[in-house]
């Protein structure tokens, strides 16, 4: 998780508000919306794995806070006007909360199986691996969008 987060942070380093709000086309997302989406996904897995709440039991205040960034389709249009520090602060606070909860748990919790999970019996280790995998996928989108920003130089990778 730490390695993948570092990769995302490297991808967005130095981006301006204009860069974060850039919309490639009407089917794309913005980099800013993707960053907030990453925090929303992690926040969902916090309530799911640390509080044991399934998707249908998520409290209304959580839904109100994270509904827009959760939904990539609406996020690109609604999440705008924020600088990079805004997104990084939310990502950092969300990750700090995750790590604080991890410190309270042991391997038995990590390997505990949720038999109600949508794709079948799944343990907490798999769920948190999925959070990291999700972040890796969106980091690819972020890099794609960054390379298409107006005036972007060709990628060096």
Number of C-alpha atoms within 10 A of each C-alpha: 14 9 10 15 18 10 15 19 15 12 15 20 9 10 16 14 16 15 20 27 22 21 18 14 8 9 9 15 24 24 30 29 26 25 24 23 24 24 24 24 18 23 19 20 22 20 18 17 20 16 10 13 15 16 13 6 10 15 11 10 9 13 13 9 11 18 16 20 23 21 14 18 15 14 20 23 16 12 19 17 12 15 16 19 12 12 20 17 11 16 21 13 12 18 19 12 13 18 11 10 13 14 8 9 11 9 9 10 15 16 13 14 16 16 11 10 13 10 7 10 11 16 18 20 16 13 17 18 12 15 18 19 14 15 24 19 10 18 24 14 17 22 16 13 20 23 14 17 15 11 7 10 10 9 10 4 3
